[in-house]
Amino acid sequence: MKFNAMIVNIELENAEDFAFIKQLLEKIKGVKSVSVQENSSDLIEGVPPHVYEAIERYADSVKEEDLISSEEFFANARKKICELYSRK
């Protein structure tokens, strides 16, 4: 007797419901795996929206006195590189 495998996709708006749905599906006889796949169309520049929003909030909170110039940044980077290479 030949059985055909069936793949079922369920799109959830509330990701918190996944745990409940997963438990239900695992109780069904013959279920081999239950997995989640993020919808890549929800990503903003390859980043999940909640992470992108947190980055935006952080960027909004940065003050002028917190910033350094690009010259300072590269000087610090060169200094750190020299320190790392001199340890070897």
C-alpha positions in Angstrom: 0.0 0.0 0.0 1.5 3.4 -1.1 0.9 6.5 1.0 1.3 10.0 -0.4 3.0 12.5 1.9 1.2 15.7 2.5 2.9 19.0 3.3 0.7 21.6 5.0 1.5 25.3 5.3 -0.2 27.4 8.0 0.3 31.1 8.0 -0.1 32.6 11.4 -0.4 36.3 12.1 0.3 35.8 15.8 3.7 34.0 16.2 2.8 33.2 19.8 0.1 30.8 18.5 2.8 28.6 17.0 3.5 26.7 20.2 -0.2 25.7 20.5 -0.5 24.7 16.8 2.7 22.7 17.0 1.4 20.7 20.0 -1.8 20.0 18.2 0.0 18.8 15.0 2.4 16.6 16.9 -0.5 14.7 18.4 -1.7 13.7 14.9 -0.7 10.1 14.0 2.0 10.0 11.3 3.3 13.6 11.7 7.0 13.5 11.0 8.0 17.1 11.7 6.6 20.5 12.6 8.8 23.5 11.8 8.5 27.2 11.4 9.7 29.3 8.5 9.8 33.1 8.8 8.1 35.0 6.0 11.1 36.7 4.3 8.7 39.4 2.9 8.3 40.7 6.5 12.0 41.5 6.7 13.2 45.1 6.4 16.6 45.1 4.7 17.1 41.5 5.9 16.2 42.3 9.5 13.1 41.3 11.4 10.8 44.4 11.9 11.1 44.4 15.7 14.9 44.4 15.5 14.8 47.2 12.9 12.5 49.2 15.2 14.8 48.8 18.2 17.7 50.0 16.1 15.7 53.0 15.0 14.8 53.8 18.7 18.5 53.5 19.7 19.5 55.8 16.8 17.0 58.4 17.9 18.3 58.3 21.4 22.0 59.0 20.4 23.0 62.5 21.3 25.6 64.7 19.5 28.1 64.3 22.4 27.9 60.5 22.0 29.3 60.7 18.5 32.9 60.6 17.2 34.2 61.7 13.9 35.2 59.2 11.2 38.9 60.2 11.8 38.6 59.3 15.5 36.9 56.0 14.6 39.6 54.9 12.2 42.4 56.1 14.5 40.8 53.9 17.3 40.4 51.0 14.8 44.1 51.3 13.7 45.2 51.4 17.3 43.1 48.3 18.2 44.5 46.4 15.2 48.0 47.2 16.2 47.3 46.0 19.8 45.8 42.7 18.5 48.6 42.0 16.1 51.3 42.9 18.7 49.9 40.2 21.1 50.9 37.4 18.7 
